[in-house]
Amino acid sequence: RLSRKVYTWVGFIFLGRAMLHMLWGIGALCVKGPGPHGLTAMPTYLHQILGVGTRGIVLAGMLAATMSVNSAYLLGFSAVISQDVVLPLRKTPPTEQFKVRLNRVLNLAVSLFVISWGLFYHPPGEMYLYLNITGTMFLAGTFICVVAGIYWSRASSLGAYAALIGGATGSIGYLVLGFPANYCGFAAFGIAALGMLLGSFTTTPSRRLLEVSD
């Protein structure tokens, strides 16, 4: 019951956070009108309607949010790579000092990748589609894994890995090859589902993704 309440309120919060950017874009379209404004439409719109002090507060809030999100992502990505990718490959248990050094190295590597990606990568379309597709890389495979793991007794770990890789592959079609975003978004879920089916059917039923016990 408590979890249901938490997810309900979190859903409203995330809905409001997502709609805020849409409302800014709609306001910029109403003020500036249709045209080749690109990424400058919303900043110009906010510059026109906000006062001097308010503009500074909004900019400070954006910078603070950016720093908070980036630091959390860097720590999260480095921890996931070290704990779920690197450390399972070791035959001997690592020391705490080794874990700290590994996280620092991976944090630096992820930071350099993010900087390089931001400087040299140019999205093939609108920024909103780019953000949706990058989210789909994670959402497609995860959604299929959760649904299959709960409702399908044949779901296996191999199928989960195939679903995660397939979901990311569908999104890469837009990010790297420049295929239409709508097709790639739907294809990511389809490829993830296909990967779950193929991976699960090629695995013995005893190796289930989620083991349910009494």
Secondary structure, 3 states (H helix, E strand, C coil): CHHHHHHHHHHHHHHHHHHHHHHHHHHHHHHHCCCCCHHHHHHHHHHHHCCHHHHHHHHHHHHHHHHHHHHHHHHHHHHHHHHHHHHHHCCCCCCHHHHHHHHHHHHHHHHHHHHHHHHHCCCCCCHHHHHHHHHHHHHHHHHHHHHHHHHCCCCEHHHHHHHHHHHHHHHHHHHCCCCCHHHHHHHHHHHHHHHHHHHHHCCCCCCECCCCCC
